[in-house]
Amino acid sequence: MDAQADPKRQVVDREETRRDCPVCPNTVEDTEHVFFNCIRFEEGREKLHRQLQDVARPENIVQLMLADEKN
Ligand SMILES: [Zn+2]
């Protein structure tokens, strides 16, 4: 018998909550990292910064990003 071909062994084992950032090695991709540190969004942050003449903060980052999407 070939036990390795048993389809019941296909267990979903993804770590949704603690994954590494795809562009920053050895860095956990959490919300704070993505918004404030990740190089992936550096361009977007600079654009926001220029538009608003203000530093994006946790209190306003969501509103800023939503506003940016609408325009
Ligand atoms: Zn990153």
N, CA, C, O and the ligand as a Tripos MOL2 file, in Angstrom:
@<TRIPOS>MOLECULE
protein
  285   283    72     0     0
PROTEIN
NO_CHARGES

@<TRIPOS>ATOM
      1 N           0.8440   -1.2140    0.0000 N.3       1 MET1
      2 CA          0.0000    0.0000    0.0000 C.3       1 MET1
      3 C           0.8760    1.2590    0.0000 C.2       1 MET1
      4 O           1.9300    1.3010    0.6350 O.2       1 MET1
      5 N           0.4140    2.2810   -0.7270 N.am      2 ASP2
      6 CA          1.1700    3.5310   -0.7730 C.3       2 ASP2
      7 C           0.5160    4.5670    0.1460 C.2       2 ASP2
      8 O          -0.3950    5.2860   -0.2660 O.2       2 ASP2
      9 N           0.9780    4.6320    1.3640 N.am      3 ALA3
     10 CA          0.3690    5.5330    2.3450 C.3       3 ALA3
     11 C           0.6290    7.0000    2.0260 C.2       3 ALA3
     12 O          -0.1430    7.8660    2.4390 O.2       3 ALA3
     13 N           1.6990    7.2900    1.3010 N.am      4 GLN4
     14 CA          2.0500    8.6880    1.0350 C.3       4 GLN4
     15 C           1.0800    9.3480    0.0620 C.2       4 GLN4
     16 O           1.0140   10.5740   -0.0130 O.2       4 GLN4
     17 N           0.3220    8.5340   -0.6900 N.am      5 ALA5
     18 CA         -0.6120    9.1000   -1.6550 C.3       5 ALA5
     19 C          -1.9900    9.3760   -1.0470 C.2       5 ALA5
     20 O          -2.9040    9.8090   -1.7490 O.2       5 ALA5
     21 N          -2.1340    9.1330    0.2240 N.am      6 ASP6
     22 CA         -3.4170    9.3410    0.9020 C.3       6 ASP6
     23 C          -3.8070   10.8240    0.8830 C.2       6 ASP6
     24 O          -3.1060   11.6480    1.4710 O.2       6 ASP6
     25 N          -4.9200   11.1760    0.2130 N.am      7 PRO7
     26 CA         -5.3060   12.5910    0.1000 C.3       7 PRO7
     27 C          -5.6520   13.2070    1.4510 C.2       7 PRO7
     28 O          -5.5880   14.4260    1.6070 O.2       7 PRO7
     29 N          -6.0100   12.3920    2.4120 N.am      8 LYS8
     30 CA         -6.3500   12.9300    3.7320 C.3       8 LYS8
     31 C          -5.1410   13.5270    4.4440 C.2       8 LYS8
     32 O          -5.2800   14.2300    5.4450 O.2       8 LYS8
     33 N          -3.9520   13.2380    3.9120 N.am      9 ARG9
     34 CA         -2.7400   13.7700    4.5510 C.3       9 ARG9
     35 C          -2.4180   15.1850    4.0960 C.2       9 ARG9
     36 O          -1.4580   15.7880    4.5750 O.2       9 ARG9
     37 N          -3.2170   15.7230    3.1710 N.am     10 GLN10
     38 CA         -2.9600   17.0940    2.7110 C.3      10 GLN10
     39 C          -3.5020   18.0970    3.7370 C.2      10 GLN10
     40 O          -4.5840   18.6590    3.5710 O.2      10 GLN10
     41 N          -2.7380   18.2980    4.7720 N.am     11 VAL11
     42 CA         -3.1610   19.1870    5.8490 C.3      11 VAL11
     43 C          -2.8080   20.6360    5.5010 C.2      11 VAL11
     44 O          -1.7030   20.9400    5.0520 O.2      11 VAL11
     45 N          -3.7680   21.5000    5.7210 N.am     12 VAL12
     46 CA         -3.4910   22.9260    5.5220 C.3      12 VAL12
     47 C          -2.7090   23.4440    6.7190 C.2      12 VAL12
     48 O          -3.1960   23.4460    7.8490 O.2      12 VAL12
     49 N          -1.5150   23.8730    6.4500 N.am     13 ASP13
     50 CA         -0.6310   24.2470    7.5520 C.3      13 ASP13
     51 C           0.0640   25.5760    7.2550 C.2      13 ASP13
     52 O           1.2890   25.6830    7.2900 O.2      13 ASP13
     53 N          -0.7500   26.5710    6.9650 N.am     14 ARG14
     54 CA         -0.1700   27.8770    6.6640 C.3      14 ARG14
     55 C          -0.1470   28.7560    7.9070 C.2      14 ARG14
     56 O          -1.1000   28.7600    8.6860 O.2      14 ARG14
     57 N           0.9220   29.4890    8.0920 N.am     15 GLU15
     58 CA          1.0030   30.4080    9.2180 C.3      15 GLU15
     59 C           0.5560   31.7880    8.7580 C.2      15 GLU15
     60 O           1.3620   32.5870    8.2820 O.2      15 GLU15
     61 N          -0.7250   32.0550    8.9020 N.am     16 GLU16
     62 CA         -1.2780   33.3140    8.4130 C.3      16 GLU16
     63 C          -0.8640   34.4990    9.2730 C.2      16 GLU16
     64 O          -0.7600   35.6270    8.7930 O.2      16 GLU16
     65 N          -0.6310   34.2230   10.5470 N.am     17 THR17
     66 CA         -0.4330   35.3350   11.4680 C.3      17 THR17
     67 C           1.0120   35.7640   11.6110 C.2      17 THR17
     68 O           1.2820   36.8950   12.0170 O.2      17 THR17
     69 N           1.9390   34.8920   11.2880 N.am     18 ARG18
     70 CA          3.3460   35.2550   11.4760 C.3      18 ARG18
     71 C           4.1440   34.8930   10.2460 C.2      18 ARG18
     72 O           4.9260   33.9420   10.2670 O.2      18 ARG18
     73 N           3.9590   35.6300    9.1870 N.am     19 ARG19
     74 CA          4.7350   35.3410    7.9890 C.3      19 ARG19
     75 C           5.7850   36.4350    7.7820 C.2      19 ARG19
     76 O           5.6120   37.5770    8.2080 O.2      19 ARG19
     77 N           6.8450   36.0630    7.1370 N.am     20 ASP20
     78 CA          7.8900   37.0350    6.8700 C.3      20 ASP20
     79 C           7.4950   37.9340    5.7080 C.2      20 ASP20
     80 O           6.7770   37.5220    4.7970 O.2      20 ASP20
     81 N           7.9690   39.1470    5.7590 N.am     21 CYS21
     82 CA          7.7490   40.0710    4.6490 C.3      21 CYS21
     83 C           8.4770   39.5510    3.4120 C.2      21 CYS21
     84 O           9.6440   39.1720    3.5060 O.2      21 CYS21
     85 N           7.8150   39.5250    2.2550 N.am     22 PRO22
     86 CA          8.4490   38.9720    1.0470 C.3      22 PRO22
     87 C           9.6200   39.8020    0.5320 C.2      22 PRO22
     88 O          10.4240   39.3010   -0.2540 O.2      22 PRO22
     89 N           9.7340   41.0380    0.9500 N.am     23 VAL23
     90 CA         10.8300   41.8670    0.4570 C.3      23 VAL23
     91 C          11.8230   42.2570    1.5470 C.2      23 VAL23
     92 O          12.8640   42.8440    1.2520 O.2      23 VAL23
     93 N          11.5160   41.9400    2.7970 N.am     24 CYS24
     94 CA         12.4280   42.2640    3.8910 C.3      24 CYS24
     95 C          12.7970   40.9870    4.6340 C.2      24 CYS24
     96 O          12.0330   40.5230    5.4810 O.2      24 CYS24
     97 N          13.9440   40.4220    4.3320 N.am     25 PRO25
     98 CA         14.3480   39.1580    4.9550 C.3      25 PRO25
     99 C          14.4040   39.2620    6.4740 C.2      25 PRO25
    100 O          14.8250   40.2800    7.0240 O.2      25 PRO25
    101 N          13.9800   38.2090    7.1360 N.am     26 ASN26
    102 CA         14.0430   38.1210    8.5920 C.3      26 ASN26
    103 C          13.2190   39.1930    9.2770 C.2      26 ASN26
    104 O          13.5280   39.6090   10.3940 O.2      26 ASN26
    105 N          12.1580   39.6430    8.5950 N.am     27 THR27
    106 CA         11.2730   40.6370    9.1840 C.3      27 THR27
    107 C           9.8440   40.1220    9.1330 C.2      27 THR27
    108 O           9.3560   39.7360    8.0700 O.2      27 THR27
    109 N           9.1750   40.1150   10.2760 N.am     28 VAL28
    110 CA          7.7920   39.6730   10.3020 C.3      28 VAL28
    111 C           6.9200   40.7560    9.6790 C.2      28 VAL28
    112 O           7.0190   41.9380   10.0090 O.2      28 VAL28
    113 N           6.0600   40.3050    8.7610 N.am     29 GLU29
    114 CA          5.2190   41.2670    8.0550 C.3      29 GLU29
    115 C           3.9510   41.5460    8.8670 C.2      29 GLU29
    116 O           2.9320   40.8750    8.7020 O.2      29 GLU29
    117 N           4.0330   42.5430    9.7430 N.am     30 ASP30
    118 CA          2.8390   42.9490   10.4730 C.3      30 ASP30
    119 C           2.4090   44.3320   10.0020 C.2      30 ASP30
    120 O           3.0540   44.9470    9.1530 O.2      30 ASP30
    121 N           1.3130   44.8020   10.5670 N.am     31 THR31
    122 CA          0.7340   46.0540   10.0790 C.3      31 THR31
    123 C           1.6980   47.2230   10.2260 C.2      31 THR31
    124 O           1.8540   48.0330    9.3120 O.2      31 THR31
    125 N           2.3350   47.3000   11.3710 N.am     32 GLU32
    126 CA          3.2480   48.4140   11.6160 C.3      32 GLU32
    127 C           4.4120   48.3980   10.6400 C.2      32 GLU32
    128 O           4.8160   49.4390   10.1220 O.2      32 GLU32
    129 N           4.9440   47.2150   10.3950 N.am     33 HIS33
    130 CA          6.0620   47.1130    9.4610 C.3      33 HIS33
    131 C           5.6410   47.5770    8.0680 C.2      33 HIS33
    132 O           6.3440   48.3550    7.4230 O.2      33 HIS33
    133 N           4.4950   47.0930    7.6160 N.am     34 VAL34
    134 CA          4.0510   47.4220    6.2600 C.3      34 VAL34
    135 C           3.8270   48.9270    6.1070 C.2      34 VAL34
    136 O           4.2340   49.5250    5.1110 O.2      34 VAL34
    137 N           3.1840   49.5260    7.0920 N.am     35 PHE35
    138 CA          2.8530   50.9410    6.9760 C.3      35 PHE35
    139 C           4.0430   51.8610    7.1570 C.2      35 PHE35
    140 O           4.1450   52.8910    6.4910 O.2      35 PHE35
    141 N           4.9500   51.4910    8.0630 N.am     36 PHE36
    142 CA          5.9630   52.4660    8.4660 C.3      36 PHE36
    143 C           7.3870   52.0840    8.1130 C.2      36 PHE36
    144 O           8.2690   52.9430    8.1190 O.2      36 PHE36
    145 N           7.6330   50.8320    7.8070 N.am     37 ASN37
    146 CA          9.0150   50.4240    7.6030 C.3      37 ASN37
    147 C           9.2790   49.7570    6.2620 C.2      37 ASN37
    148 O          10.3890   49.8320    5.7360 O.2      37 ASN37
    149 N           8.2620   49.1040    5.7070 N.am     38 CYS38
    150 CA          8.5110   48.2650    4.5560 C.3      38 CYS38
    151 C           8.8760   49.0870    3.3200 C.2      38 CYS38
    152 O           8.2380   50.0970    3.0240 O.2      38 CYS38
    153 N           9.9110   48.6390    2.6020 N.am     39 ILE39
    154 CA         10.3380   49.3490    1.4050 C.3      39 ILE39
    155 C           9.3220   49.2130    0.2850 C.2      39 ILE39
    156 O           9.3360   49.9920   -0.6680 O.2      39 ILE39
    157 N           8.4300   48.2140    0.3940 N.am     40 ARG40
    158 CA          7.4170   48.0320   -0.6350 C.3      40 ARG40
    159 C           6.5380   49.2710   -0.7750 C.2      40 ARG40
    160 O           6.0930   49.6090   -1.8710 O.2      40 ARG40
    161 N           6.2920   49.9450    0.3570 N.am     41 PHE41
    162 CA          5.3470   51.0590    0.3440 C.3      41 PHE41
    163 C           6.0350   52.4020    0.5770 C.2      41 PHE41
    164 O           5.3930   53.4020    0.9010 O.2      41 PHE41
    165 N           7.3370   52.3990    0.4070 N.am     42 GLU42
    166 CA          8.0850   53.6300    0.6240 C.3      42 GLU42
    167 C           7.6080   54.7310   -0.3210 C.2      42 GLU42
    168 O           7.4620   55.8850    0.0830 O.2      42 GLU42
    169 N           7.3690   54.3720   -1.5610 N.am     43 GLU43
    170 CA          6.9170   55.3490   -2.5490 C.3      43 GLU43
    171 C           5.5630   55.9250   -2.1590 C.2      43 GLU43
    172 O           5.3510   57.1360   -2.2240 O.2      43 GLU43
    173 N           4.6540   55.0540   -1.7550 N.am     44 GLY44
    174 CA          3.3310   55.5020   -1.3420 C.3      44 GLY44
    175 C           3.3900   56.3980   -0.1240 C.2      44 GLY44
    176 O           2.6620   57.3860   -0.0300 O.2      44 GLY44
    177 N           4.2630   56.0470    0.8100 N.am     45 ARG45
    178 CA          4.3960   56.8810    2.0120 C.3      45 ARG45
    179 C           4.9420   58.2490    1.6610 C.2      45 ARG45
    180 O           4.4710   59.2560    2.1880 O.2      45 ARG45
    181 N           5.9160   58.3000    0.7880 N.am     46 GLU46
    182 CA          6.4790   59.5880    0.4030 C.3      46 GLU46
    183 C           5.4460   60.4520   -0.3000 C.2      46 GLU46
    184 O           5.3980   61.6670   -0.1040 O.2      46 GLU46
    185 N           4.6200   59.8170   -1.1200 N.am     47 LYS47
    186 CA          3.5670   60.5470   -1.8210 C.3      47 LYS47
    187 C           2.5850   61.1420   -0.8180 C.2      47 LYS47
    188 O           2.2350   62.3190   -0.8930 O.2      47 LYS47
    189 N           2.1570   60.3200    0.1060 N.am     48 LEU48
    190 CA          1.2510   60.8060    1.1430 C.3      48 LEU48
    191 C           1.8950   61.9400    1.9250 C.2      48 LEU48
    192 O           1.2690   62.9600    2.2150 O.2      48 LEU48
    193 N           3.1420   61.7360    2.2530 N.am     49 HIS49
    194 CA          3.8530   62.7310    3.0490 C.3      49 HIS49
    195 C           3.8940   64.0700    2.3150 C.2      49 HIS49
    196 O           3.6780   65.1250    2.9110 O.2      49 HIS49
    197 N           4.1680   64.0130    1.0410 N.am     50 ARG50
    198 CA          4.2380   65.2440    0.2540 C.3      50 ARG50
    199 C           2.8690   65.9050    0.1410 C.2      50 ARG50
    200 O           2.7340   67.1220    0.2680 O.2      50 ARG50
    201 N           1.8660   65.0790   -0.0970 N.am     51 GLN51
    202 CA          0.5210   65.6300   -0.2720 C.3      51 GLN51
    203 C           0.0280   66.2920    1.0020 C.2      51 GLN51
    204 O          -0.6100   67.3440    0.9650 O.2      51 GLN51
    205 N           0.3210   65.6840    2.0930 N.am     52 LEU52
    206 CA         -0.2960   66.1300    3.3470 C.3      52 LEU52
    207 C           0.6180   67.0010    4.1790 C.2      52 LEU52
    208 O           0.1860   67.6170    5.1530 O.2      52 LEU52
    209 N           1.8890   67.0530    3.7940 N.am     53 GLN53
    210 CA          2.8500   67.8360    4.5640 C.3      53 GLN53
    211 C           2.7960   67.4300    6.0250 C.2      53 GLN53
    212 O           2.8740   68.2670    6.9240 O.2      53 GLN53
    213 N           2.6610   66.1380    6.2430 N.am     54 ASP54
    214 CA          2.5440   65.6550    7.6140 C.3      54 ASP54
    215 C           3.0730   64.2300    7.6590 C.2      54 ASP54
    216 O           3.1220   63.5460    6.6360 O.2      54 ASP54
    217 N           3.4600   63.7960    8.8170 N.am     55 VAL55
    218 CA          3.9470   62.4300    8.9640 C.3      55 VAL55
    219 C           2.7750   61.5110    9.2500 C.2      55 VAL55
    220 O           1.9440   61.7930   10.1140 O.2      55 VAL55
    221 N           2.7160   60.4250    8.5270 N.am     56 ALA56
    222 CA          1.6460   59.4580    8.7500 C.3      56 ALA56
    223 C           1.8130   58.8110   10.1190 C.2      56 ALA56
    224 O           2.8960   58.3540   10.4860 O.2      56 ALA56
    225 N           0.7410   58.7840   10.8450 N.am     57 ARG57
    226 CA          0.7620   58.2010   12.1920 C.3      57 ARG57
    227 C          -0.2720   57.0870   12.2890 C.2      57 ARG57
    228 O          -1.1970   57.0230   11.4780 O.2      57 ARG57
    229 N          -0.1220   56.2200   13.2650 N.am     58 PRO58
    230 CA         -1.1030   55.1260   13.4210 C.3      58 PRO58
    231 C          -2.5260   55.6390   13.5480 C.2      58 PRO58
    232 O          -3.4650   54.9600   13.1330 O.2      58 PRO58
    233 N          -2.7030   56.8200   14.1120 N.am     59 GLU59
    234 CA         -4.0530   57.3450   14.3140 C.3      59 GLU59
    235 C          -4.6900   57.7950   13.0060 C.2      59 GLU59
    236 O          -5.9150   57.7980   12.8850 O.2      59 GLU59
    237 N          -3.8820   58.1720   12.0370 N.am     60 ASN60
    238 CA         -4.4850   58.7270   10.8250 C.3      60 ASN60
    239 C          -4.1390   57.9680    9.5480 C.2      60 ASN60
    240 O          -4.6440   58.2980    8.4750 O.2      60 ASN60
    241 N          -3.2930   56.9680    9.6540 N.am     61 ILE61
    242 CA         -2.8100   56.3070    8.4420 C.3      61 ILE61
    243 C          -3.9400   55.6650    7.6450 C.2      61 ILE61
    244 O          -3.9270   55.7010    6.4140 O.2      61 ILE61
    245 N          -4.9070   55.0850    8.3270 N.am     62 VAL62
    246 CA         -6.0000   54.4190    7.6120 C.3      62 VAL62
    247 C          -6.8290   55.4410    6.8500 C.2      62 VAL62
    248 O          -7.1760   55.2270    5.6880 O.2      62 VAL62
    249 N          -7.1420   56.5450    7.5030 N.am     63 GLN63
    250 CA         -7.9150   57.5870    6.8290 C.3      63 GLN63
    251 C          -7.1540   58.1540    5.6420 C.2      63 GLN63
    252 O          -7.7240   58.4060    4.5810 O.2      63 GLN63
    253 N          -5.8700   58.3460    5.8390 N.am     64 LEU64
    254 CA         -5.0570   58.8930    4.7510 C.3      64 LEU64
    255 C          -5.0490   57.9560    3.5640 C.2      64 LEU64
    256 O          -5.1830   58.3930    2.4210 O.2      64 LEU64
    257 N          -4.8920   56.6760    3.8270 N.am     65 MET65
    258 CA         -4.8340   55.7060    2.7330 C.3      65 MET65
    259 C          -6.1830   55.5730    2.0390 C.2      65 MET65
    260 O          -6.2450   55.4490    0.8160 O.2      65 MET65
    261 N          -7.2590   55.5980    2.8130 N.am     66 LEU66
    262 CA         -8.5870   55.5180    2.2070 C.3      66 LEU66
    263 C          -8.8440   56.7420    1.3430 C.2      66 LEU66
    264 O          -9.3840   56.6280    0.2430 O.2      66 LEU66
    265 N          -8.4660   57.8870    1.8260 N.am     67 ALA67
    266 CA         -8.6630   59.1140    1.0640 C.3      67 ALA67
    267 C          -7.8510   59.0710   -0.2220 C.2      67 ALA67
    268 O          -8.3100   59.5250   -1.2700 O.2      67 ALA67
    269 N          -6.6520   58.5270   -0.1390 N.am     68 ASP68
    270 CA         -5.7930   58.4440   -1.3040 C.3      68 ASP68
    271 C          -6.3940   57.5100   -2.3570 C.2      68 ASP68
    272 O          -6.2720   57.7610   -3.5560 O.2      68 ASP68
    273 N          -7.0300   56.4520   -1.9130 N.am     69 GLU69
    274 CA         -7.6310   55.5000   -2.8380 C.3      69 GLU69
    275 C          -8.7710   56.1050   -3.6270 C.2      69 GLU69
    276 O          -8.9490   55.7990   -4.8060 O.2      69 GLU69
    277 N          -9.5510   56.9700   -2.9780 N.am     70 LYS70
    278 CA        -10.7210   57.5480   -3.6370 C.3      70 LYS70
    279 C         -10.3180   58.5060   -4.7580 C.2      70 LYS70
    280 O         -11.0520   58.6810   -5.7300 O.2      70 LYS70
    281 N          -9.1450   59.1250   -4.6130 N.am     71 ASN71
    282 CA         -8.7640   60.1570   -5.5690 C.3      71 ASN71
    283 C          -8.0290   59.6060   -6.7890 C.2      71 ASN71
    284 O          -7.6490   60.3690   -7.6770 O.2      71 ASN71
    285 ZN          8.8550   44.6870    4.3830 Zn       72 ZN72
@<TRIPOS>BOND
     1     1     2 1
     2     2     3 1
     3     3     4 2
     4     3     5 am
     5     5     6 1
     6     6     7 1
     7     7     8 2
     8     7     9 am
     9     9    10 1
    10    10    11 1
    11    11    12 2
    12    11    13 am
    13    13    14 1
    14    14    15 1
    15    15    16 2
    16    15    17 am
    17    17    18 1
    18    18    19 1
    19    19    20 2
    20    19    21 am
    21    21    22 1
    22    22    23 1
    23    23    24 2
    24    23    25 am
    25    25    26 1
    26    26    27 1
    27    27    28 2
    28    27    29 am
    29    29    30 1
    30    30    31 1
    31    31    32 2
    32    31    33 am
    33    33    34 1
    34    34    35 1
    35    35    36 2
    36    35    37 am
    37    37    38 1
    38    38    39 1
    39    39    40 2
    40    39    41 am
    41    41    42 1
    42    42    43 1
    43    43    44 2
    44    43    45 am
    45    45    46 1
    46    46    47 1
    47    47    48 2
    48    47    49 am
    49    49    50 1
    50    50    51 1
    51    51    52 2
    52    51    53 am
    53    53    54 1
    54    54    55 1
    55    55    56 2
    56    55    57 am
    57    57    58 1
    58    58    59 1
    59    59    60 2
    60    59    61 am
    61    61    62 1
    62    62    63 1
    63    63    64 2
    64    63    65 am
    65    65    66 1
    66    66    67 1
    67    67    68 2
    68    67    69 am
    69    69    70 1
    70    70    71 1
    71    71    72 2
    72    71    73 am
    73    73    74 1
    74    74    75 1
    75    75    76 2
    76    75    77 am
    77    77    78 1
    78    78    79 1
    79    79    80 2
    80    79    81 am
    81    81    82 1
    82    82    83 1
    83    83    84 2
    84    83    85 am
    85    85    86 1
    86    86    87 1
    87    87    88 2
    88    87    89 am
    89    89    90 1
    90    90    91 1
    91    91    92 2
    92    91    93 am
    93    93    94 1
    94    94    95 1
    95    95    96 2
    96    95    97 am
    97    97    98 1
    98    98    99 1
    99    99   100 2
   100    99   101 am
   101   101   102 1
   102   102   103 1
   103   103   104 2
   104   103   105 am
   105   105   106 1
   106   106   107 1
   107   107   108 2
   108   107   109 am
   109   109   110 1
   110   110   111 1
   111   111   112 2
   112   111   113 am
   113   113   114 1
   114   114   115 1
   115   115   116 2
   116   115   117 am
   117   117   118 1
   118   118   119 1
   119   119   120 2
   120   119   121 am
   121   121   122 1
   122   122   123 1
   123   123   124 2
   124   123   125 am
   125   125   126 1
   126   126   127 1
   127   127   128 2
   128   127   129 am
   129   129   130 1
   130   130   131 1
   131   131   132 2
   132   131   133 am
   133   133   134 1
   134   134   135 1
   135   135   136 2
   136   135   137 am
   137   137   138 1
   138   138   139 1
   139   139   140 2
   140   139   141 am
   141   141   142 1
   142   142   143 1
   143   143   144 2
   144   143   145 am
   145   145   146 1
   146   146   147 1
   147   147   148 2
   148   147   149 am
   149   149   150 1
   150   150   151 1
   151   151   152 2
   152   151   153 am
   153   153   154 1
   154   154   155 1
   155   155   156 2
   156   155   157 am
   157   157   158 1
   158   158   159 1
   159   159   160 2
   160   159   161 am
   161   161   162 1
   162   162   163 1
   163   163   164 2
   164   163   165 am
   165   165   166 1
   166   166   167 1
   167   167   168 2
   168   167   169 am
   169   169   170 1
   170   170   171 1
   171   171   172 2
   172   171   173 am
   173   173   174 1
   174   174   175 1
   175   175   176 2
   176   175   177 am
   177   177   178 1
   178   178   179 1
   179   179   180 2
   180   179   181 am
   181   181   182 1
   182   182   183 1
   183   183   184 2
   184   183   185 am
   185   185   186 1
   186   186   187 1
   187   187   188 2
   188   187   189 am
   189   189   190 1
   190   190   191 1
   191   191   192 2
   192   191   193 am
   193   193   194 1
   194   194   195 1
   195   195   196 2
   196   195   197 am
   197   197   198 1
   198   198   199 1
   199   199   200 2
   200   199   201 am
   201   201   202 1
   202   202   203 1
   203   203   204 2
   204   203   205 am
   205   205   206 1
   206   206   207 1
   207   207   208 2
   208   207   209 am
   209   209   210 1
   210   210   211 1
   211   211   212 2
   212   211   213 am
   213   213   214 1
   214   214   215 1
   215   215   216 2
   216   215   217 am
   217   217   218 1
   218   218   219 1
   219   219   220 2
   220   219   221 am
   221   221   222 1
   222   222   223 1
   223   223   224 2
   224   223   225 am
   225   225   226 1
   226   226   227 1
   227   227   228 2
   228   227   229 am
   229   229   230 1
   230   230   231 1
   231   231   232 2
   232   231   233 am
   233   233   234 1
   234   234   235 1
   235   235   236 2
   236   235   237 am
   237   237   238 1
   238   238   239 1
   239   239   240 2
   240   239   241 am
   241   241   242 1
   242   242   243 1
   243   243   244 2
   244   243   245 am
   245   245   246 1
   246   246   247 1
   247   247   248 2
   248   247   249 am
   249   249   250 1
   250   250   251 1
   251   251   252 2
   252   251   253 am
   253   253   254 1
   254   254   255 1
   255   255   256 2
   256   255   257 am
   257   257   258 1
   258   258   259 1
   259   259   260 2
   260   259   261 am
   261   261   262 1
   262   262   263 1
   263   263   264 2
   264   263   265 am
   265   265   266 1
   266   266   267 1
   267   267   268 2
   268   267   269 am
   269   269   270 1
   270   270   271 1
   271   271   272 2
   272   271   273 am
   273   273   274 1
   274   274   275 1
   275   275   276 2
   276   275   277 am
   277   277   278 1
   278   278   279 1
   279   279   280 2
   280   279   281 am
   281   281   282 1
   282   282   283 1
   283   283   284 2
@<TRIPOS>SUBSTRUCTURE
     1 MET1         2 RESIDUE 1 A MET
     2 ASP2         6 RESIDUE 1 A ASP
     3 ALA3        10 RESIDUE 1 A ALA
     4 GLN4        14 RESIDUE 1 A GLN
     5 ALA5        18 RESIDUE 1 A ALA
     6 ASP6        22 RESIDUE 1 A ASP
     7 PRO7        26 RESIDUE 1 A PRO
     8 LYS8        30 RESIDUE 1 A LYS
     9 ARG9        34 RESIDUE 1 A ARG
    10 GLN10       38 RESIDUE 1 A GLN
    11 VAL11       42 RESIDUE 1 A VAL
    12 VAL12       46 RESIDUE 1 A VAL
    13 ASP13       50 RESIDUE 1 A ASP
    14 ARG14       54 RESIDUE 1 A ARG
    15 GLU15       58 RESIDUE 1 A GLU
    16 GLU16       62 RESIDUE 1 A GLU
    17 THR17       66 RESIDUE 1 A THR
    18 ARG18       70 RESIDUE 1 A ARG
    19 ARG19       74 RESIDUE 1 A ARG
    20 ASP20       78 RESIDUE 1 A ASP
    21 CYS21       82 RESIDUE 1 A CYS
    22 PRO22       86 RESIDUE 1 A PRO
    23 VAL23       90 RESIDUE 1 A VAL
    24 CYS24       94 RESIDUE 1 A CYS
    25 PRO25       98 RESIDUE 1 A PRO
    26 ASN26      102 RESIDUE 1 A ASN
    27 THR27      106 RESIDUE 1 A THR
    28 VAL28      110 RESIDUE 1 A VAL
    29 GLU29      114 RESIDUE 1 A GLU
    30 ASP30      118 RESIDUE 1 A ASP
    31 THR31      122 RESIDUE 1 A THR
    32 GLU32      126 RESIDUE 1 A GLU
    33 HIS33      130 RESIDUE 1 A HIS
    34 VAL34      134 RESIDUE 1 A VAL
    35 PHE35      138 RESIDUE 1 A PHE
    36 PHE36      142 RESIDUE 1 A PHE
    37 ASN37      146 RESIDUE 1 A ASN
    38 CYS38      150 RESIDUE 1 A CYS
    39 ILE39      154 RESIDUE 1 A ILE
    40 ARG40      158 RESIDUE 1 A ARG
    41 PHE41      162 RESIDUE 1 A PHE
    42 GLU42      166 RESIDUE 1 A GLU
    43 GLU43      170 RESIDUE 1 A GLU
    44 GLY44      174 RESIDUE 1 A GLY
    45 ARG45      178 RESIDUE 1 A ARG
    46 GLU46      182 RESIDUE 1 A GLU
    47 LYS47      186 RESIDUE 1 A LYS
    48 LEU48      190 RESIDUE 1 A LEU
    49 HIS49      194 RESIDUE 1 A HIS
    50 ARG50      198 RESIDUE 1 A ARG
    51 GLN51      202 RESIDUE 1 A GLN
    52 LEU52      206 RESIDUE 1 A LEU
    53 GLN53      210 RESIDUE 1 A GLN
    54 ASP54      214 RESIDUE 1 A ASP
    55 VAL55      218 RESIDUE 1 A VAL
    56 ALA56      222 RESIDUE 1 A ALA
    57 ARG57      226 RESIDUE 1 A ARG
    58 PRO58      230 RESIDUE 1 A PRO
    59 GLU59      234 RESIDUE 1 A GLU
    60 ASN60      238 RESIDUE 1 A ASN
    61 ILE61      242 RESIDUE 1 A ILE
    62 VAL62      246 RESIDUE 1 A VAL
    63 GLN63      250 RESIDUE 1 A GLN
    64 LEU64      254 RESIDUE 1 A LEU
    65 MET65      258 RESIDUE 1 A MET
    66 LEU66      262 RESIDUE 1 A LEU
    67 ALA67      266 RESIDUE 1 A ALA
    68 ASP68      270 RESIDUE 1 A ASP
    69 GLU69      274 RESIDUE 1 A GLU
    70 LYS70      278 RESIDUE 1 A LYS
    71 ASN71      282 RESIDUE 1 A ASN
    72 ZN72       285 GROUP 0 **** ****
